[in-house]
């Protein structure tokens, strides 16, 4: 487990070019950070079995052609009611 994500509990904006979530647009959306995905899921995003947010992340990452690193620097949070996983590099930093 990692220490709590420094943006946990905050609302951030996602970069415009990250593709789509299954429920619609992801780029530019407001994203409420819960914590590192590893802390929420109990394991690496790559080791989950059937978690909808992890599956969506893998599909989105693999199909939209962006250059997101394959590592565990991924964050779990929500856009509206739905939980999603994004790579830390997909968050707009002020």
Residue pairs with C-beta under 8 A, 6 or more apart in sequence:
1 38
1 39
2 36
2 38
2 39
4 35
4 36
4 39
5 33
5 35
5 36
5 39
5 75
7 33
7 75
7 91
8 33
8 34
8 35
9 32
9 33
9 34
10 32
10 33
11 30
11 31
11 32
11 33
12 30
12 31
12 33
12 91
12 92
13 28
13 29
13 30
13 31
13 91
13 92
14 26
14 27
14 28
14 29
14 30
14 31
14 79
14 86
14 90
14 91
14 92
15 27
15 28
15 90
15 91
15 92
16 27
16 28
17 27
17 66
18 26
18 27
18 60
18 64
18 66
18 86
18 90
19 26
19 27
19 60
19 63
19 64
19 66
20 26
20 27
20 60
20 64
21 29
21 56
21 60
21 79
21 82
21 84
22 56
23 79
23 80
23 82
26 60
26 79
26 84
26 86
29 79
30 79
31 77
31 78
31 79
31 84
31 86
31 91
32 77
32 78
32 79
33 75
33 76
33 77
33 91
34 40
34 75
34 76
34 77
34 78
34 83
35 75
35 76
36 72
36 74
36 75
36 76
37 45
37 53
37 54
37 72
37 74
37 75
37 76
37 85
38 44
38 45
38 72
38 74
39 76
40 76
41 48
41 51
41 54
41 76
44 72
45 54
45 57
45 58
45 72
45 74
45 85
46 72
48 54
52 83
53 76
53 83
53 84
53 85
54 85
56 84
56 85
57 74
57 84
57 85
57 86
61 68
61 87
66 90
68 87
68 89
68 90
69 87
69 89
73 87
73 88
73 89
74 85
74 86
74 87
74 88
75 85
75 86
75 87
75 88
75 91
76 83
76 84
76 85
77 83
77 84
77 86
78 84
